[in-house]
Structures are given as C-alpha cells and as structure tokens.
Amino acid sequence: MIVRAPLRLSALLLLAACHVPARTAPAPRVLFFDDFAGDSVDRSRWTVRITGRTVNEEQQAYVDDTATIRVVRGPLAAGSNGALLIRGRWRPGHVTPEGNRFDFVSGRMDSRGKVEFTYGTAAARMRLTAGAGLWPAFWVLGVGRWPDTGEIDVMENVGDPSWVSAAVHGPGYSGNTPLVKRDTFPAGQDIAGWHVYAVDWRADAMVFRVDDREIYRVTRAMVAPYGRWAFDNPKFLIVNLALGGGYPRSVNLTKAPYVGLPESTVQLIQRDGAAVLVDWIRVTQEAVP
C-alpha cells in the first residue's frame, strides 16, 4: 500500500529541500595587517635597515631617517587615509658606518624576526614613481644564506611606467633567474596608480596577481629542472626603494652618470620626486574548515 503525504505537507518538504543553505568556505585568517595608521613605522613589526654590505651595484645607502622612510597623511598620502612613504634622496658624500660613500640615500624595511610565515597570501597596495632606474620592490625572503633560503619577488619595477615583474630565486635559479615574468598593465593604467600586488604561496605553487588578475604561476615542476624547491620554510616581508644597479642597467643600458641611473632620473631624485607609497600590507592564510 502506498501512503501519500498530504499535498500541503509535500509542498512544505519540497520547499525546505530547496532552501538548504549552501556551505561557504571560511574566510581567510589574517596573520598580519598594517595600514600605517599610526604616527610612525611600527617598530614591533618592522626593522628599518641601514646599509651594511651593498649588493647588485645599487647606488643608494639605506638609512633609518624620516627623510627617507616615514608614515604620511593628507596630500602626501595621495588619496589614502595613511601610507608608508619611501623616498630616494640626493645626499652627495654620504658615508655609511663601514666608510663607504654614496650620493643617494633611500629606505628599506623588513619584518625579519618579527613577522614570519610559511605559505599564505602576501599582498600590498602600492603606488610607484616612473623614472628609469628607480627600483622599488615588495618581496618575501627566508632566513639563511641566499639563494638557498628562497626569494619570492611579488613586485619589482625599474622605473618603466608600463610594466611590473614577478620572480622567484633559489639554488640554481638565482640572479638572472629563468623564473620571471614581466606583466604589462591594461590600457589606461600604469605604475602611478594604486595597485594591489600579491602572491598566493602554496606548498606546490606560487601564483602572482596584480589587482586580483593572475600574471604568473610557478610550480614545483617548473622549478625542478633548475634546482631545489626553496619555498617550504618561514619567510619575512621586505619593502624597499633601490636606486640604480644591475637590474635597472640591464633594462635601460645606463652606465653613467651612475650605474642604471640616467641624468634625467638623477634630476628627479634631486627634486625629491622619487618615491613609493604603500597603503597597506597584509598576509592571510586559508582557514581550516
């Protein structure tokens, strides 16, 4: 014998079945977030570096000085409620603690020993300055001997307004690494606008994005022909503005008046026009369901 439910009950059961809420993925867990809302750089999170050993033929010394790295608001923040400002400055004859002389100073800070993480999404909202040989970067580096420790370059630029690059470095694929991608901005955009540069770092791959648009993907299989995968260890954040050096020179072919810095950019720096603005930096990890 077939027992039929009353029509009204059947309808209610069907309605309930159609309204079972979909299971949503848990929101990513925020490991680190700095929107530079304070009056100065948060030294519990960041260390402002002072030049010791110089690398890459860079033409600047890094100094811990509000002239080169500080938190700004108002017009200097260029539409942001507060921002980190890193500015290259003309300082002819500057002498480092080691006795080396430079004509330029700039800023670099990192989270080594304060904020370190393994896997996750590292992102920064930044605004850059065009000028051949300016070398801003947002990157992630492991503790230990380079390149064995692994380096993830989320964003690099050498002053060309039309593109940025992403790259990874490790044992056997460092320096002029084959694992690099130059990405051109869509029409109507360039480095002078605000953009979010990010990497999704996983155990098997790194996915680089600009404004949530994937620009490059590096997998373990891509790394294997060149050397060991160096991306399973804790790493820290770095943001800096270098001036000149080997990478800019390889693009703009300038050797004088400074390596990688043509006279037009020297004049830009002398006018205090070479700067990087960082609205925020964030690290997240996927939450466990």
N, C-alpha and C positions, 0 to 999 in steps of 0.2 A: 504494500500500500504506500502510495506517495503522499506525504504530508506537505501541503503547500503553506508557506507563511502568508499571513495576511498581506495584501498589497501595500498598505501603509508601512508595515514593518520592513518589507523587502526594499522599499524605496529608501527608508532610513539607513538600512545596511549598505546599500549601494552608495548613498551619499557619503557615509562615513569612510568607505573604502577609497573614494575619490579625493578625500581631503586629508590623507595621511601626510603629515609634514615631511618634506624631503630632508634628508640628513645633510647638513652642511659641514664643510671642513672647518676645523677650529682655526681661529685667527693665528697668524704667526706670532711667536713670542719675541718681544723686543728685548734684545740683550744689551743694547746701547743706543742712546739717542742724545745728541747735543744740538740744540738750535741756537746756541750762542746768545742766550737770553740774559746772561749775567753782565756785569760791568767789565769783565776781563776774561782772558782764557782760563778755563777751569784746570788748575794745576793738579787736581786729584785725578784727572782723566788724561791730561796731555803733558808732554815734556817738550818745551821749545828748545830746539837743538842749536848748538854753537859749533861752528866748523872746526873739525879736527883734521882728519885725512881727507883731502879733496879727491874726487873721482870724476871720470867722464869728461875731463878737460873743462869743467864748469868754470865760469868766470866770476862767480859770486862767492862771498863768505856768508855763512848763515850766522845771524846774531840774534840774541834774545833782547829785543828792543821794541817798544811800541811804535817806533818809526817804520818797522818792517812787518810786524805781526800784532794785531790787536782786534778787539771787538768794536764794531761801529754801529751806529743807528742813524736815522734820518736820511738825508740825501746821499751820504756816503754808502749806505746800505742798499741803494739802488732799488727801492721798492720792497725790500724785505724788512720785517719788523726788527731784525737784528742780524748781523752777519759777521763772520770772521773775514778780516781784510789782511791779505798778504801782499806787500808792495815791494818791488825792487827799487833800490835807491842808488844814486850816484855818490860814492864815497871814496874818491881817489886817495890812494895811500893807506887804506885801512889795513891794519896789521892784526893778524889772528894771534891767539895765545901761543901758537907754535912759531911765530915770527914770519909767517908768510904774508905777502902783500896782495891786496885786491883793490880794484877800482869800483867794485859794486858790492852791495850787501843785500840780503833778502831774508826770507823766513821759511822755516821748516819746523813742523811739529809732528810728534807721533805718540802712540798710546802704549809703547812697549813697557811691559811690566805692570801696566795699569788696566788696560782693556785688551784682552787677547781672546781669541775664539777659534774653533775648528768647525768649518762648514757654516753655511748660512748665506744670507744676502747682505752684502755691504753696499750702501748707496750714499750718494752725496748730491745735493742740489747746488750747482756752481754756475758762476758767470766769469768768463775769461776775457782777456785783452788780446787783440790782434797785434802782432809785431814780430817780424822774423827773428827767431832765436829766443823768444820767451818760451820757457819750458815748464809749464805748470803740470802737476800730476797728482792723482789720487790713487793710492796703491796699498797693497797688503803684503806684508813680509814676515817670514818666520825668523825666529831667534836662532842664531848659529852662523856658520860660515856660508857666505854667498858663493855660488848659487845653489849649493846643496840644500839649503833651507827652503827654497822655493819662493818665487816672487810673482804676484798677480798684479798687473798694471790695469786697473779699472779704467782709467782715463789718462792719456797723455796728449799733449799738443805742443807744437813748436812754433806757434805764432801764426800759422795759416788759418784764416777765419773759416774756411770751408769744411774742415775735417778734424776728427779726433781719432786716436788709435787705442787699441786694447792689445795686451800681450801677456804671455807667461814666460818665465825664465826658470831654469833648473839645471841640474848637472847634464851637460851635453847639449843644451839648448839655451845658452845664456848670451848676453851681449846682443849681437845681431841675430836674435832668435828667429827661427823659421816660423814660430807660432805667434803670429802677429797679424792684425787686421786693421787697415785704415778705413774708416767709415765716413762718407760724405753726408753732410746734413741735407735734409729735404729742401726743395726750393723755398726761398724766403726765410731760411733760418741760418744761423751761424753761431760761432762760439760766444759772441757778445750777448746772446740771450741767456735766460735762465734755463738750464737743462739738468735732468736727473741722470747721473751716470751710475751704473750698478753692475754687480756681478752676482749671479746665483752660483755659489760654490758648493758642490756636492762631492761625494766620495768617488764618483765616476766621471764627473764633467764639470766644466765651468762655462756658464752662459753669460755673455756680456750684453748689456742693454743700454740704450740711450732713450730716455723718455718712454720706457717700457717697450721699446722696439728692439728686438734681438738683432745684434750686429755681428756676433761672432760666437762660435761654440768650440771649445777644446775638450776632447775626450781622452781617456786613458789610452785608447788605441792610437790616437793621433800623436801622443807623446812617446809611445813605446819605441818607434824607430830611432829616436834621438837620445833617449836616456831614461833614467828612473823617474817615475812619478813622485813629485816632491810636495804633495798637497794633502797630506793626512796629518799634519802637525799644526799646533796652535800658531796663529799669526796675529800681527797687530796692524793698526791703521797708520797711514802716513799721508799728509797733505803738504805740498811744498810748491815753491816757485823758484826754479833754477833759471839762470841766465847764461845763454850760450852753451857751448860744449859740443861733444862729438856727435850726438844725435841731431841737434839743430844744424850743425855744419854739413852733415850728410844730406840734408834736405835743401838748405839754402846756399851751400857751397862757399860760405863766407869764411875767410881766414884772417881778415883784417877789417877794422882796427882791433877786433877781438875774435877769438875762435867762435864761430857760429853767430856772431852779433854784428850786423852791418851798421853803418853810421846812422841810418835812419832810426834804428831801434835804440842805439846809444842815446840819441837826442830825445827819444820818447821817455827813456828812463830818467834822463836829466830833468825832464819836465814833470817827473813823478807820475807819469801816465801808464806805468806798467804794473798791473795789479790783478789779483784773483779775489773774488768774493765767494764765500761759502755760506749758504743759508742754513743748511743743517747736514749732519752726518748721522747715519742710522745703520745698525746691524740687527737683523732679525733671523730667527730660525723657525722652521716649521714645527708647530706644536704637535705633540703626540696625541692622537685621537683618544 
